[in-house]
Structures are given as C-alpha cells and as structure tokens.
Amino acid sequence: MQITKITDKQDHLLNPKRKYLSAEALQREFDYYRAEKLLHQMLDKGLISKEEFNKIMLLNRETFSPMLAQIMPDIP
C-alpha cells in the first residue's frame, strides 16, 4: 500500500492555473456577504423598503467589488 502526503505544493503542481484570492479580496467578499445578510434581515423586519434595499445593494456592489458582481442580475 502506498501513502501519499498531500501538501500545498502538490496541489499547486496539479493545477498551476489556479488563482488564489488575496487576503484583501477575501475580506471584501466576506464583507459583502455580511452586508447582504444584514440588509436581508432589515428588509424582512420592515426596517427598510425593497427600493432602499436595492439601492443599498447596488452601492455595496460598487464598494466591495465582489468577484461575481459582473454576472449578478441587475437590480431594478
């Protein structure tokens, strides 16, 4: 039986085209997710209207620049 130790170097060798997120980009993604979650809670509790929610989400996309912002649907 052969045992192979898996390390970061082996992972990089298997997929050299893989792009890793920088700490800053990862933090922006997390901040966007938290802001979105908070806005949904505020909307559900009636603290903001759907129009306010949409406006704030557009601002959040510009502020945090999440990776998938280009393929996210437009907010009316």
C-alpha positions as CSV (number, residue, x, y, z in Angstrom):
1,M,0.0,0.0,0.0
2,Q,1.3,3.4,-0.9
3,I,0.6,6.5,1.2
4,T,0.8,10.0,-0.4
5,K,1.1,13.1,1.7
6,I,-1.0,15.9,0.4
7,T,0.7,19.3,0.6
8,D,0.1,22.8,-0.8
9,K,2.9,22.3,-3.2
10,Q,1.4,19.2,-4.7
11,D,-2.0,21.0,-5.1
12,H,-0.3,23.8,-7.0
13,L,1.5,21.4,-9.2
14,L,-1.7,19.6,-10.1
15,N,-3.5,22.8,-11.1
16,P,-0.9,25.5,-11.9
17,K,-3.5,27.8,-13.5
18,R,-5.5,28.1,-10.2
19,K,-5.8,31.6,-9.0
20,Y,-5.8,32.3,-5.3
21,L,-7.6,35.1,-3.6
22,S,-5.5,37.7,-1.8
23,A,-6.3,38.4,1.8
24,E,-7.8,41.7,0.8
25,A,-10.0,40.2,-1.9
26,L,-11.2,37.5,0.5
27,Q,-12.0,40.2,3.1
28,R,-14.0,42.1,0.5
29,E,-16.0,39.0,-0.3
30,F,-16.8,38.4,3.3
31,D,-17.7,42.0,4.0
32,Y,-20.1,41.9,1.0
33,Y,-21.7,38.7,2.3
34,R,-22.2,40.2,5.8
35,A,-23.7,43.4,4.4
36,E,-26.1,41.4,2.2
37,K,-27.2,39.2,5.1
38,L,-27.8,42.2,7.3
39,L,-29.8,44.0,4.6
40,H,-32.0,40.9,4.1
41,Q,-32.7,40.9,7.9
42,M,-33.6,44.6,7.8
43,L,-35.9,44.1,4.8
44,D,-37.6,41.1,6.5
45,K,-38.2,43.1,9.6
46,G,-39.6,46.0,7.7
47,L,-36.9,48.4,8.7
48,I,-36.2,49.3,5.0
49,S,-38.2,49.1,1.8
50,K,-37.5,47.0,-1.2
51,E,-36.4,50.1,-3.1
52,E,-34.0,51.1,-0.3
53,F,-32.7,47.5,-0.2
54,N,-32.0,47.6,-4.0
55,K,-30.2,51.0,-3.8
56,I,-28.0,49.8,-0.9
57,M,-27.2,46.6,-2.7
58,L,-26.0,48.5,-5.8
59,L,-23.8,50.6,-3.6
60,N,-22.4,47.5,-1.9
61,R,-21.5,46.0,-5.2
62,E,-19.5,49.1,-6.1
63,T,-18.0,49.4,-2.6
64,F,-16.9,45.8,-2.1
65,S,-16.5,44.7,-5.7
66,P,-17.4,41.0,-5.2
67,M,-15.9,38.6,-7.7
68,L,-19.2,37.6,-9.2
69,A,-20.6,41.2,-9.5
70,Q,-20.3,41.0,-13.3
71,I,-22.7,38.1,-13.5
72,M,-25.1,39.2,-10.8
73,P,-28.5,40.2,-12.1
74,D,-29.3,43.9,-12.4
75,I,-31.4,45.3,-9.6
76,P,-34.4,47.3,-10.9
